[in-house]
């Protein structure tokens, strides 16, 4: 255990003796941290730590805050797969990654910090899941794009597979349409702490840009597989027409044979 004791200020007798901030070395968080595991959407789990800043003196406040934020950032970065975002605002701090996040601030503001983090986490989780599905779909575009121009017999065995990919593309467009209002939601007026923090998280994570890129990529998938569906449908219709034409030809041949047989029978009699 690592303990840092914060001395009281001799020049300000109104301040109570600050409590010691004790960190658990195994987790790297203060012992007063409350850690939650939240399912934020698309099967993604977020570990959210809420850390109350201790009462400090003016001379030690900045050092204590920096130490707590550094410990929280290290805890978040331990399992982060990308860059860790830090958002300071009005004496509070948010440390963010898709799998772990920390809200740091006075006790009376932790509720707003937690709310901002959870709201952002749900939107980010949905966009990340859509991005993963788009990446998976784009892997097949080069091989399937030719079917959107011309379709032959080789495409018929893959008809169901192409249809499934078209349905997936439409589903992605639907999900993007649903999440877009949340991403572009204007900040509340008058400004609130949660609203400002959410807006800064969206800016730092480039959520709006990512959404626009995802819309463009989903549109590409939809257009490619819509074209594939059109060509396959045309091929199926063409085959049905050809089959019908052959049936008509065979019926005409059978009718001619029957007439010929009837004529020969009449002539023989």
Secondary structure by P-SEA (a helix, b strand, c coil): cbbbbbbccccccccccccbbbbcccccccccbbbbbbbcccccccbbbbbbbccccccaaaaaaaaaaaaaaaaaacccccbbbbbbcccbbbbbcccbbbbbccccaaaaaaaaaaaaaaaaaaaaaaaaaaaaaacccccccccccccccccccaaaaaaaaaaaaaaaaaaaaaacccccccccccccaaaaaaaaaaaaaaaaaaaaaaaaaaaaaaaaaaaaaaaaaaaaaaaaaaaaaaaaaaaaaaaaaaaaaaaaaaaac
